[in-house]
Amino acid sequence: MKVHPNRRRGEIAATFCGETRLLCLTLGALAELESAFGVANLAELAGRFEAGQLSAGDIIRIVGAGLRGAGNRLSDEDVAEMSTEGGAAGFARIATELLWVSFGGADAAGHVPQISDREGRAPDSPENPPGPQVAGR
């Protein structure tokens, strides 16, 4: 089945364990994240994400809420066991893209800015190859 995300509705597509799925931070998914992160409102939630210091647990919660918001029946424990291309960095890119789309980072055409490093290079580009994977992290 081909997945077609609608960026104007805040949807993205990501592949986990070889299966492409939709993710969307619906109002219910955002309420779930407010509760999980102990914040009182969306402004506080957005502020927490803007700090750019997401833990692995934060990323699991964000991706899990996005998957459930799009109708996938998966727990955070299920998400923690999933894999995606790029490993932990791949999960971080998925969470970041989902947050950008959900909190108004997309332009009028629904395009999300390319995530880059501090020098403006795209991830995993020839100028910015992926770093080595360290076992046990």
N, C-alpha and C positions, 0 to 999 in steps of 0.2 A: 504494500500500500504506500503510495506517494504521500508525503506530508507537505502541506502548503501553509506555512505560518503567515498570519496577517499581522504585520508589524504595527499597523494602526490600532489594532486591538491589544497590542502588547505581547504578541506571541513570537516565540522563536522556535527553531528546530535544533535539536542536538542528537547525536548518536551515542547511545550507551550500549555496550555489549553487542555491537553490531546492529542494533535496532534504532531507527530514527524515530524520535518522539517529539511531540509539541510540549512546550512549557509556557505558562502564562501566570503572572502574578495578579490574579483576580482580587477583588476586594476581600473575599474570604481568605485567600492566601496571604494577603498583606496583614489582615487581622491576626492570622496564625503567627506571622513573623513578629508583629508587635508584642504578642504574648511571650513568644520564645525568647525575645531579646529584652523583655522587661521595660518597654518604652510605652509612653502614654498616647502617642499619636504618630501620624505619618511623617510630620516634620522631624520628630526625634529619630524615627526609623531611617529616614533619608540622611540625616546628619551622621548617624552611626556608620552608614555605608560610605558616605563621602570621605570619612577619615582614611579609607583605603587600607585598613588593617584588618582583613578578614582572616579568621582562623579556619582550620579545616572543618571544624564543627559548624561554623557560620556558613561555610560554602555548602555543606551537606543540607543544612536547614533551608537555605535559599533555593537550591536546586530541587529539593524535595517539595517545598511549597509550590514552586513553579510547575513541577510535574503534576502534583495533585490539582492545582488550579486549572490545568488543561485536561483533567479527567482521568489521569493515570492513577491507579490504585496502588500506590507504593508508599511504604513507611520510610522514615529517615534511615532506619536500619537497612532497608533494602537499598537505598541510595548509597549508603556507605560501602556496600559490597559490590557496587557496579563499577565498570571500567569505561573509560572514554579515551579517545586518541589524545596523546599528550599527557596522560596521567593527571597528577595534581594540577599542573599548569593548565591542562585542558579543562578541568572542572572550574578553575578560577576564571578562565575566559568565558565559559558558559554562564557562570553566576554574574560576571560583570556585564555581559551583553544583556542578560535578562533584566538587570537593574537599570541599565541605560534605557532600554525600551520602555520599561514600566514607569520610570520617573521622568519621562519627557526628554531623554537624550537623543531620540530619533528626530530627524528633520521632517519636513512636511511630506516628503516622498516615502518616509518610513525607513530611511537609511540610518544605520547606527555608525558613529565614527569608529574607525579602525583603532583597536587597542594597540598601543605602542609602548616601548620602554621610555625611560627618561630622556633619551637622546632622539626620540621621535621615530625610531625604527620599528617596523612591524614585527610582531613575534614570529620566530622561526623563519625569518627571511635570510637570504645569503649573508647579509651584513650582521645579522643577529641570530646565529644558529642556536638551537636549543642546548641548554646546559646538560651536563652529564646527570644521569639518574643515580641517586645514592640510595643503596639498599638500606632498609630499616628506618627510613624517615617517614 
